[in-house]
Amino acid sequence: MFVNLVALGKDHKLKTLQQHIDGMHGLVALPDGSLATGSGGQIVRLSADGQQTAVLAGTSGLGRKAGQPAPESAPAKQFRFADKAPAPFGVRSDGSLLITDEDVIWSLKGDTLTRLYQIPTDAYRNGTRFLPGQVASGTNSVYVADQPTLGGIRTVDPGGTSHPFALLHGVAGVTGDLSALQVAWMTGDGANGVYVKAHDENGSYVLHLTSGKAELIVKQATGDTGSAAKSACKPGRLVDATKLPCSIPYALTYSAHSGSLVMAGSSSYVLRVPTK
């Protein structure tokens, strides 16, 4: 699949950095201002203008089959990922890059890959893999949604131990049990929590979850989401995030620099919600 790499400026205008990129998977801003992405079975570094400058991990050819045990660690540039499309999804506080590889989450630090988490053998099903939006990074922990509902989100500690995410049963603005909501996407909050896009038969929501706490950030207004509603979400126009008149975009990411949640994908607009 060919994609374009673009930058969205503060003036709401897009600048195309690279066009017709073949097989770009995941995109993470690194502390030095460069970017990391997955391409051709490898994790590569891009300059700020989108030019590939180095291979960070991976070499040609496939390694283990998904579901088979992954090594605890491996030399990064000689390692063969199980996935044809390994994807970076976050950077930890120590600067290590987090990567999904089918059923495994790796941490890349220097020239070494370290296995952080693997879907347990008894829970693995043929074809199971971490998809975009099913994993998120915290300051020290990683959050995984290898089950379809909020109640299935797990916290992976720095040492690789996982446990269920502590979740409230309810929150103002959402009807019913939070744990039963279907997870569509999640992203880290720059600290030790996650923003989750979720839905049920009553609506779509974006929630901020921290240990034992939950807050409604965005709620899609019920009713018309056609052309008239979409016109309310024009660039530069303010809307009520808890009564959003247009559909919630598909993907989420959090900008710690601006203290804002950014939502884009499968829509003709990009939404930014200040959270600080």
Salt bridges, closest charged atoms under 4 A:
ASP32 OD2 - ARG45 NH1 3.13
ASP83 OD2 - ARG129 NH2 2.62
ASP101 OD2 - ARG64 NH2 3.80
GLU102 OE1 - ARG129 NE 3.60
ASP103 OD1 - ARG64 NH2 2.94
ASP157 OD1 - HIS163 NE2 3.39
ASP177 OD1 - HIS169 ND1 3.72
ASP189 OD2 - HIS208 NE2 2.76
